[in-house]
Amino acid sequence: MSAVERIESNVRSYSRGFPTVFSTAKGALLYDEAGNAYVDLLAGAGSVNYGHNDARIKDAVVEYLLNDGVVQGLDLATTAKVAFLRDFARIVLGPRGMDYRIQFTGPTGTNAVEAALKLARKATGRTVVASFTNGFHGVSLGALAATGNDFKRSAAGVSLNDVVRLPFDCYIDGNFDSIAYARQLFGDPSSGYAKPAAFIVETVQGEGGLNVASEAWLRGLQALATELGALLIIDDIQAGCGRTGTFFSFERFGIQPDVICLSKSIGGNGLPMAIVLIAPKYDIWAPGEHNGTFRGNNLAFVAARAALSYWEDAHFLGQLDDNIQVMDLGLEAVLKKHPKLLVRKKGRGLFQGIEFARPEDALRVRAAMFDRAVVMEMSGPRGEVLKLMPPLTIPATLLERTIKLIDECIASL
Ligand SMILES: Cc1ncc(COP(=O)(O)O)c(C=O)c1O
């Protein structure tokens, strides 16, 4: 750790909360250099949903490398890209009746968000984008403008413009109709609110505290976007790729976003990759108008394709449902046992957390969990939500045991 402390920039963050040097990883376990195993409830912030070094994904990548497959392809057509495109259409889009074009952006989530925002502004000729309280969309300037967190925003050093913020579902309370509020603001020519190019929203706010948008609210948002001629952008970067129990977080809600951002676990084994799905009528880019050297991470395409095969695998789908049940029941039991310390369970699927009455208690439990060899993070505006985000493939018994450990740590408060 001393090399990290001396040489790496002060900006490093996770290595402060988990001060050990990790060297290998398999499934839901991380191993440090001393050979200690840690249960990983962070899962690369949602980028290793299929577990670390999953054999099916790893074998595909190793074979591709051994055969000298193209690794860096800019946006050239390659065998790996063609295979990914075909399988994404066949496994993901087709069965869901979805018709989208796929844009490969630079490989991080924020790259996908930048592309989506730019496209919406180009498509509508409008500048303002509407985003939501507690939303997180990345830290490059366009995405940061749409992000709520003041600490992250303050680091921009420039003004973050052309975004208006609206209350997320249940932000004020369960009775406040934030869609009606937005409709009033955007419909009134003297409200000071210009019509937006797009609404950008997470269906479950990963960094913002695992706040869940209801189906009714999302449908209302879609209707409002249509009325206003604005695009609906779903940022599924953290909530997508199975995290909430289905491939897309919104797919059972009967909404058809105009644009969908995916990154993190789309790259299979945590390999950097991001895509933007665009409803065909909005695919108005001129060739090369938006680009990026690393749009062609072919190793990620190979890993991504192998990962997609899990969505045709009954064992994987069954395991995902079972794990969600384990988490639901486990967290409900923990909540009941500590009514004074805990406020509520938040999130859905394998994307859940426990809200503490006092944020410092969440921090203490996270530290106590690390002492018990579990890696997990907090989220929410004050870090008040202890977040459980294991690989989707974590063995149910391990998940159960880990939730029991959380219970013990809370009891020790
Ligand atoms: C919903 C959401 N959007 C965008 C991003 C930004 O992704 P990246 O950190 O890869 O730029 C994140 C990252 O956590 C995210 O959770």
The ligand as a MOL file (V3000), in Angstrom:
LIG
                    3D

  0  0  0     0  0            999 V3000
M  V30 BEGIN CTAB
M  V30 COUNTS 16 16 0 0 0
M  V30 BEGIN ATOM
M  V30 1 C -25.9320 5.6390 -13.5840 0
M  V30 2 C -24.5240 5.9530 -13.9490 0
M  V30 3 N -24.2750 6.6660 -15.0470 0
M  V30 4 C -23.0200 6.9580 -15.4290 0
M  V30 5 C -21.9340 6.5540 -14.6900 0
M  V30 6 C -20.5460 6.9010 -15.1200 0
M  V30 7 O -19.8430 5.7740 -15.5190 0
M  V30 8 P -18.2600 5.8010 -15.5620 0
M  V30 9 O -17.7800 5.9050 -14.1520 0
M  V30 10 O -17.8700 4.5270 -16.2240 0
M  V30 11 O -17.8840 7.0050 -16.3670 0
M  V30 12 C -22.1540 5.8020 -13.5260 0
M  V30 13 C -21.0230 5.3550 -12.6940 0
M  V30 14 O -21.1400 4.9240 -11.5950 0
M  V30 15 C -23.4740 5.4990 -13.1450 0
M  V30 16 O -23.7340 4.7960 -12.0370 0
M  V30 END ATOM
M  V30 BEGIN BOND
M  V30 1 1 1 2
M  V30 2 1 2 3
M  V30 3 2 2 15
M  V30 4 2 3 4
M  V30 5 1 4 5
M  V30 6 1 5 6
M  V30 7 2 5 12
M  V30 8 1 6 7
M  V30 9 1 7 8
M  V30 10 2 8 9
M  V30 11 1 8 10
M  V30 12 1 8 11
M  V30 13 1 12 13
M  V30 14 1 12 15
M  V30 15 2 13 14
M  V30 16 1 15 16
M  V30 END BOND
M  V30 END CTAB
M  END
